[in-house]
Amino acid sequence: MEKKDKEELAETEEPAEAGESTQQTEEGGEPPMRGRSFDIEVESTAKRRSLIIGLTWPALAENILASLVSIVDNIMVAGLGSYAINAVGLVVQPRFIMMAAFMALGVGSTALVARFRGARDPKSANAVLNQSMLITLAFTAVLCVVMLLFGESILRFLSTGSLSEKTLEEAWAYFKIQIYGFPTLSLTFAINASLRGAGNTRASFYSNTAANLVNVFFNYCMIGGNLGFPAWGVTGASVATVIGQTVALGMAAYFVARGKNFVFFDFKTLFHIDWSMIKRILNIGLPALVEQVIMRAGMLLFVMIVTSLGDAAYTAHMVAMNIQQLSFTTGMAFGTAATTLVGQCLGRNRPDLAKIYVRMTQRMGLVVSVLVALLLFFGGRPIVGLYTNEAGIIALSVLMLQIIAVANPISNARFIYISALRGAGDSRFAAVITFVGVLLVRPLISAALVFYPLQIGLAGVWIALVSDGIICYILSLMRYRKGDWQNIRV
């Protein structure tokens, strides 16, 4: 590679401005590359750091905004009473069950597109986008039918008979609307996963930021009945969410329909089934799906343990869970950068460079995660006070935030290592450690601390959550250092 190319400052790919030339001629008659320069083989540490930041900041800003919007969302719902917080919280796990398939497909799409981006093969990258869209549509149709038939029964099962009938009724009303609007969410996820693999994290940031702001606006309108809208309470919050998701889908589709990104809609082959590419997506996606199924099963056990403690403990738990999302945003954002960079480095046959990027990403992520941990540990009380004025719930929620804050840097380092392994195509390992952490460590420690022999209540659940994170960090670090991920073919 020429010195000039090596010293070129890499930028994250984003939609080109009107009139900007973005095409480069590829050797061997390949289709033209689209999107701005994305050179991972820069030699300067400062330029590598800039590349990591360019990939991370949109994902970090998106995650923080989503967490803040979720906090505002729950504060708005909380004005209706604690039953509303519990109703919305009860829907979280079955909703994540539905999302599991698309999160798994997203892992496969991101890893493959990153490899093809590194190998400068836009034709194959577009095949990934097209086939992931088709798979998503098929999975969505099946899941929506299943949840419409069994969703209410799932919610009642999760409640373990400890939540009020009003909470269950509101939860099902909220969930039904989410089911009908789920296609917008799943398709957006499919498009953004491919864009992330190409290095375009900004598109996801733009679309999801717009969705979150629209959600907050219509929450204000529909929960309490403002600006001439009906007062639909919890149901209004669900409708607002779906409206926001629809906006996000429109924006995501716009980014890939313009034809100015590395991945874009090829309308000639959009509905053409490519079984070989589907197989490659599923080779990475299916282990990730197993991971998500394990995760959801473990979380269902987790929720059942919490709901058995009663309404007050469950309310405190949901408030703390809502706020503690901030503690995971840094790890998830830097993990996005790790997935993209590792995949592209391996596509360029540069595992040595992949290691450099992972090491730098870990160091940068550590600094940010420590700052977030300090915020949660010392600043949790005023934030919790926005949800409720009940002293008992406030004290319990603050304690949970302090427990999770202590382990936040380690938990986020785990996210980055696992994301790097996924970028290499090693999604099977993530399924294994998820099984160990979520189905073994977390339930066993929770049972021992909550019920017998210690019986320390909700704090035991969160100590188990921290223990899971620490053990998974150790296992993911060992896997990464072993180095087998450098030789995985996808």
C-alpha positions as CSV (number, residue, x, y, z in Angstrom):
1,M,0.0,0.0,0.0
2,E,1.3,3.5,-0.8
3,K,2.4,5.7,2.0
4,K,-0.2,8.3,1.1
5,D,-2.9,5.7,1.5
6,K,-1.6,4.5,4.8
7,E,-1.5,8.0,6.2
8,E,-5.0,8.9,5.1
9,L,-7.2,9.7,8.0
10,A,-10.1,7.2,8.0
11,E,-13.6,8.5,8.4
12,T,-16.7,6.6,9.3
13,E,-18.8,6.0,6.2
14,E,-21.9,8.1,6.0
15,P,-24.3,9.2,3.2
16,A,-22.5,11.5,0.8
17,E,-23.7,15.0,0.3
18,A,-25.4,15.9,-2.9
19,G,-23.0,16.3,-5.8
20,E,-20.1,14.6,-3.9
21,S,-18.2,11.9,-5.9
22,T,-18.0,8.7,-3.8
23,Q,-17.2,6.1,-6.4
24,Q,-13.8,4.4,-6.8
25,T,-12.9,1.9,-9.5
26,E,-12.1,-1.6,-8.2
27,E,-9.6,-3.9,-9.8
28,G,-10.9,-7.0,-11.6
29,G,-14.1,-5.3,-12.7
30,E,-15.8,-5.2,-9.3
31,P,-18.7,-2.8,-8.8
32,P,-17.6,0.6,-7.7
33,M,-17.0,1.3,-4.0
34,R,-19.5,3.7,-2.5
35,G,-19.3,5.8,0.5
36,R,-16.4,7.9,1.9
37,S,-12.9,6.6,2.5
38,F,-12.6,4.0,5.3
39,D,-8.9,3.1,5.6
40,I,-8.2,0.8,8.6
41,E,-4.5,0.5,7.8
42,V,-3.5,3.9,9.1
43,E,-0.2,3.8,11.0
44,S,-0.6,6.7,13.3
45,T,-1.9,6.0,16.8
46,A,-3.8,9.3,16.7
47,K,-5.5,8.4,13.5
48,R,-6.4,5.0,14.8
49,R,-7.9,6.6,17.8
50,S,-9.8,9.0,15.6
51,L,-11.2,6.0,13.6
52,I,-12.4,4.3,16.8
53,I,-14.0,7.5,18.0
54,G,-15.6,8.0,14.7
55,L,-17.3,4.6,15.0
56,T,-18.0,4.9,18.7
57,W,-19.5,8.3,19.2
58,P,-22.6,7.8,17.1
59,A,-23.3,4.5,18.8
60,L,-22.5,6.0,22.3
61,A,-24.7,9.0,21.7
62,E,-27.5,6.8,20.3
63,N,-27.3,4.5,23.3
64,I,-27.2,7.3,25.9
65,L,-30.0,9.1,24.2
66,A,-32.1,5.9,24.1
67,S,-31.4,5.4,27.8
68,L,-32.3,9.0,28.6
69,V,-35.4,8.8,26.5
70,S,-36.3,5.5,28.2
71,I,-35.9,7.2,31.5
72,V,-38.1,10.1,30.5
73,D,-40.6,7.5,29.0
74,N,-40.8,5.7,32.3
75,I,-41.1,8.9,34.3
76,M,-44.0,9.9,32.1
77,V,-45.7,6.6,32.6
78,A,-44.9,6.6,36.4
79,G,-47.2,9.6,36.7
80,L,-50.1,7.2,36.3
81,G,-49.0,5.1,39.3
82,S,-46.6,2.3,40.2
83,Y,-48.8,-0.2,38.3
84,A,-47.9,1.6,35.1
85,I,-44.1,1.1,35.7
86,N,-44.7,-2.6,36.4
87,A,-46.9,-3.0,33.4
88,V,-44.4,-1.6,31.0
89,G,-41.5,-3.4,32.8
90,L,-43.3,-6.8,32.5
91,V,-43.4,-6.4,28.7
92,V,-39.6,-5.9,28.4
93,Q,-38.7,-9.6,28.5
94,P,-41.3,-11.0,26.0
95,R,-40.5,-8.1,23.7
96,F,-36.8,-9.0,23.9
97,I,-37.8,-12.6,23.1
98,M,-39.1,-11.3,19.8
99,M,-36.1,-9.2,19.2
100,A,-33.7,-12.1,19.9
101,A,-34.0,-13.5,16.3
102,F,-33.2,-10.1,14.7
103,M,-30.3,-9.4,17.1
104,A,-28.9,-12.7,16.1
105,L,-29.3,-12.0,12.4
106,G,-27.7,-8.6,13.0
107,V,-24.6,-10.3,14.4
108,G,-24.2,-12.3,11.2
109,S,-24.9,-9.4,8.9
110,T,-22.5,-7.0,10.7
111,A,-19.7,-9.6,10.8
112,L,-20.1,-10.5,7.1
113,V,-20.5,-7.0,5.8
114,A,-17.4,-6.0,7.8
115,R,-15.4,-8.8,6.2
116,F,-16.6,-7.8,2.7
117,R,-15.8,-4.2,3.4
118,G,-12.3,-5.1,4.4
119,A,-12.0,-7.2,1.3
120,R,-13.4,-4.4,-0.8
121,D,-16.3,-6.6,-2.1
122,P,-19.5,-4.4,-2.2
123,K,-21.4,-6.9,-4.3
124,S,-21.3,-9.6,-1.6
125,A,-22.0,-7.0,1.1
126,N,-25.2,-6.0,-0.7
127,A,-26.2,-9.6,-0.9
128,V,-26.0,-9.8,2.9
129,L,-28.3,-6.8,3.2
130,N,-30.8,-8.2,0.8
131,Q,-30.9,-11.7,2.3
132,S,-31.1,-10.4,5.8
133,M,-34.1,-8.3,4.9
134,L,-35.9,-11.4,3.5
135,I,-35.0,-13.5,6.5
136,T,-36.2,-10.8,8.8
137,L,-39.6,-10.5,7.0
138,A,-40.1,-14.3,7.3
139,F,-39.2,-14.4,11.0
140,T,-41.3,-11.4,11.9
141,A,-44.4,-12.9,10.4
142,V,-44.1,-16.1,12.4
143,L,-43.2,-14.3,15.7
144,C,-46.0,-11.9,15.5
145,V,-48.6,-14.6,15.1
146,V,-47.1,-16.7,18.0
147,M,-47.1,-13.7,20.3
148,L,-50.6,-12.6,19.5
149,L,-51.8,-16.1,20.4
150,F,-49.7,-16.7,23.5
151,G,-48.5,-13.3,24.6
152,E,-51.0,-12.7,27.4
153,S,-50.3,-16.2,28.9
154,I,-46.6,-15.4,28.9
155,L,-47.2,-12.2,30.8
156,R,-49.3,-14.0,33.4
157,F,-46.7,-16.7,33.7
158,L,-44.0,-14.0,34.3
159,S,-46.0,-12.3,37.0
160,T,-46.0,-15.5,39.2
161,G,-49.3,-14.4,40.6
162,S,-47.6,-11.6,42.6
163,L,-48.7,-8.6,40.4
164,S,-52.1,-7.0,40.4
165,E,-54.8,-7.7,37.8
166,K,-54.7,-4.1,36.7
167,T,-51.0,-4.4,36.0
168,L,-51.5,-7.5,33.9
169,E,-54.4,-5.9,31.9
170,E,-52.3,-2.8,31.1
171,A,-49.3,-4.9,30.3
172,W,-51.2,-6.9,27.7
173,A,-52.8,-3.8,26.2
174,Y,-49.3,-2.3,25.8
175,F,-47.8,-5.5,24.4
176,K,-50.4,-6.0,21.7
177,I,-49.6,-2.7,20.1
178,Q,-45.9,-3.5,20.3
179,I,-46.6,-6.8,18.4
180,Y,-48.5,-5.1,15.6
181,G,-45.7,-2.5,15.2
182,F,-42.8,-5.0,15.5
183,P,-42.1,-5.3,11.7
184,T,-40.9,-1.7,11.7
185,L,-38.4,-2.4,14.5
186,S,-37.1,-5.6,13.0
187,L,-36.5,-4.2,9.5
188,T,-34.8,-1.2,10.9
189,F,-32.5,-3.4,12.9
190,A,-31.6,-5.5,9.8
191,I,-30.7,-2.4,7.8
192,N,-28.7,-0.7,10.5
193,A,-26.8,-4.0,11.3
194,S,-25.4,-4.0,7.7
195,L,-24.6,-0.4,7.8
196,R,-22.6,-0.8,11.0
197,G,-20.6,-3.6,9.4
198,A,-19.7,-1.2,6.6
199,G,-18.5,1.4,9.2
200,N,-21.6,3.6,9.0
201,T,-22.7,4.0,12.7
202,R,-24.1,7.4,12.0
203,A,-27.1,6.2,10.0
204,S,-28.3,4.2,13.0
205,F,-27.7,7.2,15.3
206,Y,-29.7,9.5,13.0
207,S,-32.7,7.2,12.6
208,N,-32.9,6.1,16.2
209,T,-32.4,9.6,17.6
210,A,-35.3,10.8,15.5
211,A,-37.4,7.8,16.7
212,N,-36.7,8.5,20.3
213,L,-37.5,12.2,20.0
214,V,-40.8,11.4,18.2
215,N,-41.5,8.8,20.9
216,V,-41.1,11.4,23.7
217,F,-43.3,13.9,21.9
218,F,-46.2,11.5,21.3
219,N,-45.8,10.2,24.9
220,Y,-46.5,13.7,26.1
221,C,-49.5,13.9,23.7
222,M,-51.0,10.4,24.3
223,I,-50.3,9.4,27.9
224,G,-51.9,12.3,29.6
225,G,-54.0,13.7,26.7
226,N,-52.2,16.9,25.7
227,L,-52.3,19.1,22.6
228,G,-55.8,17.7,21.7
229,F,-54.8,14.1,21.8
230,P,-56.8,11.5,23.8
231,A,-55.5,10.4,27.2
232,W,-54.6,6.7,26.6
233,G,-52.3,6.2,29.5
234,V,-50.0,3.1,29.1
235,T,-51.6,2.3,25.8
236,G,-50.7,5.8,24.5
237,A,-47.0,5.1,25.5
238,S,-47.0,2.0,23.3
239,V,-48.6,3.8,20.3
240,A,-45.9,6.5,20.7
241,T,-43.2,3.9,20.6
242,V,-44.5,2.4,17.4
243,I,-44.8,5.8,15.7
244,G,-41.1,6.4,16.6
245,Q,-40.1,3.0,15.2
246,T,-41.9,3.8,11.9
247,V,-40.0,7.0,11.6
248,A,-36.7,5.2,12.2
249,L,-37.5,2.6,9.5
250,G,-38.3,5.3,7.0
251,M,-34.9,7.0,7.6
252,A,-32.9,3.7,7.6
253,A,-34.6,2.8,4.2
254,Y,-33.7,6.2,2.9
255,F,-30.0,5.8,3.7
256,V,-29.7,2.5,1.8
257,A,-32.1,3.5,-1.1
258,R,-30.0,6.5,-2.2
259,G,-27.2,4.2,-3.5
260,K,-24.4,6.3,-2.0
261,N,-23.3,4.0,0.8
262,F,-21.1,0.9,0.6
263,V,-24.2,-1.2,1.2
264,F,-27.4,-0.1,-0.7
265,F,-30.6,-1.5,-2.0
266,D,-30.0,-3.3,-5.3
267,F,-33.6,-3.3,-6.5
268,K,-32.8,-5.8,-9.3
269,T,-31.9,-8.5,-6.7
270,L,-33.8,-7.2,-3.7
271,F,-36.3,-10.1,-3.6
272,H,-33.9,-12.7,-5.1
273,I,-33.2,-15.6,-2.7
274,D,-29.5,-16.4,-2.4
275,W,-29.4,-19.6,-0.4
276,S,-25.6,-19.7,-0.2
277,M,-25.5,-16.2,1.4
278,I,-28.4,-17.1,3.7
279,K,-26.4,-20.0,4.9
280,R,-23.4,-17.8,5.6
281,I,-25.5,-15.4,7.6
282,L,-27.1,-18.2,9.6
283,N,-23.7,-19.8,10.3
284,I,-22.9,-16.8,12.4
285,G,-26.5,-15.8,13.3
286,L,-27.8,-19.2,14.6
287,P,-25.2,-19.4,17.5
288,A,-26.1,-15.8,18.3
289,L,-29.8,-16.8,18.3
290,V,-29.0,-19.7,20.7
291,E,-27.2,-17.1,22.8
292,Q,-30.3,-14.8,22.7
293,V,-32.7,-17.6,23.6
294,I,-30.5,-18.6,26.5
295,M,-30.3,-14.9,27.6
296,R,-34.1,-14.5,27.4
297,A,-34.7,-17.8,29.3
298,G,-32.3,-16.7,32.0
299,M,-33.9,-13.3,32.2
300,L,-37.4,-14.9,32.5
301,L,-36.1,-16.7,35.5
302,F,-34.6,-13.5,36.8
303,V,-37.8,-11.6,36.4
304,M,-39.8,-14.4,38.1
305,I,-37.5,-14.2,41.1
306,V,-37.9,-10.5,41.3
307,T,-41.7,-10.5,40.9
308,S,-41.9,-13.1,43.7
309,L,-40.7,-10.3,46.1
310,G,-43.9,-8.3,45.5
311,D,-44.9,-5.0,43.8
312,A,-42.7,-2.7,45.8
313,A,-39.5,-4.6,45.1
314,Y,-40.4,-5.1,41.5
315,T,-41.0,-1.3,41.1
316,A,-37.6,-0.6,42.7
317,H,-36.0,-3.2,40.4
318,M,-37.5,-1.7,37.3
319,V,-36.6,1.8,38.2
320,A,-33.0,0.8,38.8
321,M,-32.9,-1.3,35.6
322,N,-34.1,1.6,33.6
323,I,-31.5,3.9,34.9
324,Q,-28.6,1.4,34.9
325,Q,-28.9,1.2,31.1
326,L,-26.5,4.0,31.2
327,S,-23.8,1.7,32.7
328,F,-23.9,-0.5,29.6
329,T,-24.0,2.2,26.9
330,T,-20.2,2.6,26.8
331,G,-19.4,-1.1,26.5
332,M,-22.1,-1.5,23.8
333,A,-20.8,1.5,21.8
334,F,-17.2,0.6,22.0
335,G,-18.3,-3.0,21.2
336,T,-19.8,-1.8,18.0
337,A,-16.5,-0.3,17.0
338,A,-14.7,-3.5,17.9
339,T,-17.0,-5.7,15.9
340,T,-16.6,-3.5,12.8
341,L,-12.9,-3.0,13.0
342,V,-12.1,-6.7,13.8
343,G,-14.2,-7.9,10.9
344,Q,-12.7,-5.4,8.5
345,C,-9.1,-6.1,9.6
346,L,-9.6,-9.9,9.1
347,G,-11.2,-9.2,5.8
348,R,-8.0,-7.3,4.9
349,N,-5.9,-10.3,6.4
350,R,-4.5,-8.1,9.2
351,P,-5.2,-9.9,12.5
352,D,-2.2,-8.0,14.0
353,L,-4.0,-4.7,13.3
354,A,-7.2,-6.2,14.8
355,K,-5.4,-6.8,18.1
356,I,-4.2,-3.2,18.1
357,Y,-7.7,-1.8,17.6
358,V,-9.1,-4.1,20.3
359,R,-6.5,-3.0,22.8
360,M,-7.1,0.7,22.0
361,T,-10.8,0.3,22.2
362,Q,-10.5,-1.4,25.6
363,R,-8.4,1.5,27.0
364,M,-10.7,4.2,25.7
365,G,-13.8,2.3,26.9
366,L,-12.4,1.9,30.4
367,V,-12.0,5.7,30.9
368,V,-15.6,6.4,29.8
369,S,-17.1,3.5,31.8
370,V,-15.4,4.7,35.0
371,L,-17.0,8.1,34.6
372,V,-20.4,6.5,34.1
373,A,-19.9,4.3,37.2
374,L,-19.1,7.3,39.3
375,L,-22.3,9.0,38.0
376,L,-24.5,6.0,39.0
377,F,-22.8,5.5,42.3
378,F,-23.0,9.1,43.6
379,G,-25.8,10.6,41.5
380,G,-28.4,7.9,41.5
381,R,-30.7,9.3,44.2
382,P,-31.8,12.5,42.4
383,I,-32.5,10.5,39.3
384,V,-34.5,7.9,41.1
385,G,-36.4,10.7,42.8
386,L,-37.8,11.7,39.4
387,Y,-39.7,8.3,39.3
388,T,-41.2,8.2,42.7
389,N,-41.4,10.0,46.1
390,E,-41.7,6.7,48.1
391,A,-38.7,6.6,50.4
392,G,-38.5,2.9,50.6
393,I,-38.4,2.4,46.8
394,I,-35.9,5.3,46.4
395,A,-33.5,3.8,49.0
396,L,-33.8,0.3,47.4
397,S,-33.3,1.6,43.9
398,V,-30.2,3.6,44.8
399,L,-28.6,0.6,46.5
400,M,-29.1,-1.4,43.3
401,L,-27.4,1.3,41.2
402,Q,-24.5,1.4,43.6
403,I,-24.0,-2.4,43.4
404,I,-24.0,-2.4,39.6
405,A,-21.7,0.7,39.4
406,V,-18.9,-1.0,41.2
407,A,-18.6,-3.7,38.5
408,N,-19.4,-1.4,35.6
409,P,-15.8,-1.2,34.1
410,I,-15.4,-5.0,34.1
411,S,-18.9,-5.5,32.6
412,N,-18.2,-3.1,29.8
413,A,-14.8,-4.7,29.1
414,R,-16.7,-8.0,28.7
415,F,-19.0,-6.4,26.1
416,I,-15.9,-5.2,24.0
417,Y,-14.2,-8.6,24.1
418,I,-17.4,-10.5,23.1
419,S,-18.1,-7.9,20.4
420,A,-14.6,-8.4,19.0
421,L,-15.1,-12.1,18.9
422,R,-18.4,-11.7,17.1
423,G,-16.7,-9.5,14.6
424,A,-14.4,-12.4,13.9
425,G,-17.3,-14.7,13.4
426,D,-16.9,-16.5,16.8
427,S,-20.5,-16.2,17.9
428,R,-20.6,-19.7,19.3
429,F,-18.4,-18.8,22.3
430,A,-20.8,-15.9,23.2
431,A,-23.6,-18.5,23.4
432,V,-21.5,-20.7,25.7
433,I,-20.6,-18.0,28.2
434,T,-24.2,-16.6,28.1
435,F,-25.4,-20.1,29.1
436,V,-22.9,-20.2,32.0
437,G,-23.7,-16.7,33.2
438,V,-27.4,-16.4,32.7
439,L,-28.7,-19.9,33.2
440,L,-26.2,-21.1,35.8
441,V,-24.4,-18.3,37.7
442,R,-27.2,-15.7,37.9
443,P,-30.1,-18.0,38.9
444,L,-28.1,-20.0,41.4
445,I,-26.6,-17.0,43.2
446,S,-30.0,-15.2,43.1
447,A,-31.7,-18.2,44.7
448,A,-29.1,-18.5,47.4
449,L,-29.1,-14.8,48.2
450,V,-32.8,-14.1,47.8
451,F,-34.5,-17.2,49.3
452,Y,-32.1,-19.6,51.1
453,P,-29.9,-19.4,53.1
454,L,-29.1,-15.7,53.2
455,Q,-32.5,-14.1,52.3
456,I,-31.2,-10.6,51.6
457,G,-34.0,-9.8,49.1
458,L,-33.6,-7.7,46.0
459,A,-29.9,-6.9,46.7
460,G,-29.2,-10.6,46.2
461,V,-30.6,-10.4,42.6
462,W,-28.2,-7.6,41.7
463,I,-25.2,-9.2,43.3
464,A,-25.9,-12.2,41.1
465,L,-26.1,-9.8,38.1
466,V,-22.7,-8.4,39.0
467,S,-21.2,-11.9,39.5
468,D,-22.5,-13.0,36.1
469,G,-20.7,-10.0,34.5
470,I,-17.4,-10.7,36.2
471,I,-17.3,-14.4,35.3
472,C,-18.2,-13.7,31.7
473,Y,-15.4,-11.1,31.6
474,I,-12.9,-13.6,32.7
475,L,-14.0,-16.2,30.2
476,S,-14.2,-13.8,27.3
477,L,-10.7,-12.5,28.1
478,M,-9.3,-16.0,28.1
479,R,-11.0,-16.8,24.8
480,Y,-9.7,-13.7,23.2
481,R,-6.1,-14.2,24.4
482,K,-6.2,-17.8,23.1
483,G,-6.3,-16.3,19.6
484,D,-8.3,-18.9,17.6
485,W,-10.6,-16.1,16.4
486,Q,-7.9,-14.9,14.0
487,N,-8.4,-18.0,11.8
488,I,-12.2,-18.3,11.6
489,R,-13.6,-18.4,8.1
490,V,-17.1,-16.9,7.6
